[in-house]
Amino acid sequence: MQTHFLLTQNDIPTRWYNAQADLPEPLPPTLHPVTLKPVGPDDLAPIFPMELILQEVSQERYIDIPAEVLEVLKLWRPTPLIRAVRLEKALGTPAHIYYKYEGTSPTGSHKPNTSVAQAFYNKAQGVKRLTTETGAGQWGSALAMACNFFGLECKVYMVKVSYYQKPYRRSVMRLFGADVTPSPSEETESGRKILAENPDSTGSLGIAISEAVEVALKNEDTKYSLGSVLNHVLMHQTVIGEEALKQLDMAGEEADVVIGCVGGGSNFAGLALPFYRQNVLDGAKTRLVAVEPMACPSMTKGIYAFDYGDTAKMAPVVKMDTLGHDFVPPGIHAGGLRYHGVSPLLALLHRKGYVEAVAYHQIPVFDAARQFVQTEGIIPAPESAHAVRAVIDEALDAKEKGEERVILFNLSGHGFLDMGAYDAYLDGKLENYAYPEEMVQRALANLPKVEL
Ligand SMILES: *Cc1c(COP(=O)(O)O)cnc(C)c1O
């Protein structure tokens, strides 16, 4: 049986799909973090280059991918679509399971699909340096690579606990020439403020974003780059879903359900949005399922509200599913996906019923990853393992109902640099932890008071 569905380099999509053209209603405005009034392009110009700001609000259905960006994407694209036949057999399911494997990129995840585009537009505008935050280091590595290719300096604020516990992605970033600092740091006002309050702070994505944004705001030649959440990031990732549509066609199949894990929402959206387009424009009925950890349940337990993108309230305010901008993830959680919010576009589609969301405890997530390793041989990133859990449960449900369901998921990255998390699992050190409902309610009090 054929298991690999491969495209040639001539089949790489030449344009991105901008789902803003097909939303059930327009997205709420992005607000200034101080005035809480809608921002215009000029307000965002100190942080982002103009081309990306325009993409962020564009209503065009398609935007051409620049030739210089395609040239770099060709280092690893198109990625394979693989049928998980051995997993199907092990589960005894009549379901057909396919995965789009984004771990074949140089840094091991889907993230370079956007880092390359972002570095290109910054370089084209004459920017000299990009700053960013990173947790486990996937985004930092992807941006470091892209900056290296386009001749930009790269400054990464890495969440302190990861900086010390996950040294190898730090090495990857340094090898690409990036400057990596543990966050919170003494280098920025935001970092110093957090350290003054709590010298032992282990950091969070929200804090690291504040540091990176601050440096961009204070330096003329420096801009900031975000690896998820924003509309233009989701759009850059749609090459995944466009390729998958063609590959499923080669396999003679149509997807009944599309599944992806969700941190900020970019890998899930990258795969799912072209299927969303088929649903709304062509009457297809593919279910779109977003999977998140119980320890950071922004879609399943969060509040749909305007909130700050970062802890120090310097990043723009957007309406999203949020756990509150001062959310600090529990130390026991090993599976990544730790951002306090989710992409506004995804939050809207979720609230309007176009996207389903489920949350899983971490031990069953790692159980699923082990089953995937032992059947398909690939070690999923702990983030991607959330999707694997949901896929296995879908396949078992199809078995119970005797349905030949076609399941497609995004294997957003490999886990070769995340073996510490797997060790913790194998050594029985993981505990299931659900973020308490009261904490979400408490976060409500700190949301910005927005009057539009
Ligand atoms: C960063 C990352 C994620 C989560 O980010 P999204 O923007 O939600 O995709 C998921 N999987 C991998 C492998 C990642 O590196």
Ligand as a Chemical Component Dictionary entry (heavy atoms), coordinates in Angstrom:
data_LIG
# 
_chem_comp.id                   LIG 
_chem_comp.type                 NON-POLYMER 
_chem_comp.pdbx_formal_charge   0 
_chem_comp.three_letter_code    LIG 
# 
loop_
_chem_comp_atom.comp_id 
_chem_comp_atom.atom_id 
_chem_comp_atom.alt_atom_id 
_chem_comp_atom.type_symbol 
_chem_comp_atom.charge 
_chem_comp_atom.model_Cartn_x 
_chem_comp_atom.model_Cartn_y 
_chem_comp_atom.model_Cartn_z 
_chem_comp_atom.pdbx_ordinal 
LIG C1 C1 C 0 5.765 26.275 18.439 1  
LIG C2 C2 C 0 5.259 24.935 18.158 2  
LIG C3 C3 C 0 3.880 24.634 18.286 3  
LIG C4 C4 C 0 2.870 25.610 18.818 4  
LIG O1 O1 O 0 2.710 26.797 18.126 5  
LIG P1 P1 P 0 1.481 27.077 17.148 6  
LIG O2 O2 O 0 1.654 28.474 16.728 7  
LIG O3 O3 O 0 0.218 26.841 17.906 8  
LIG O4 O4 O 0 1.633 26.120 16.026 9  
LIG C5 C5 C 0 3.444 23.372 17.947 10 
LIG N1 N1 N 0 4.308 22.432 17.515 11 
LIG C6 C6 C 0 5.634 22.675 17.390 12 
LIG C7 C7 C 0 6.525 21.588 16.916 13 
LIG C8 C8 C 0 6.138 23.932 17.704 14 
LIG O5 O5 O 0 7.443 24.185 17.581 15 
# 
loop_
_chem_comp_bond.comp_id 
_chem_comp_bond.atom_id_1 
_chem_comp_bond.atom_id_2 
_chem_comp_bond.value_order 
_chem_comp_bond.pdbx_ordinal 
LIG C1 C2 SING 1  
LIG C2 C3 SING 2  
LIG C2 C8 DOUB 3  
LIG C3 C4 SING 4  
LIG C3 C5 DOUB 5  
LIG C4 O1 SING 6  
LIG O1 P1 SING 7  
LIG P1 O2 DOUB 8  
LIG P1 O3 SING 9  
LIG P1 O4 SING 10 
LIG C5 N1 SING 11 
LIG N1 C6 DOUB 12 
LIG C6 C7 SING 13 
LIG C6 C8 SING 14 
LIG C8 O5 SING 15 
# 
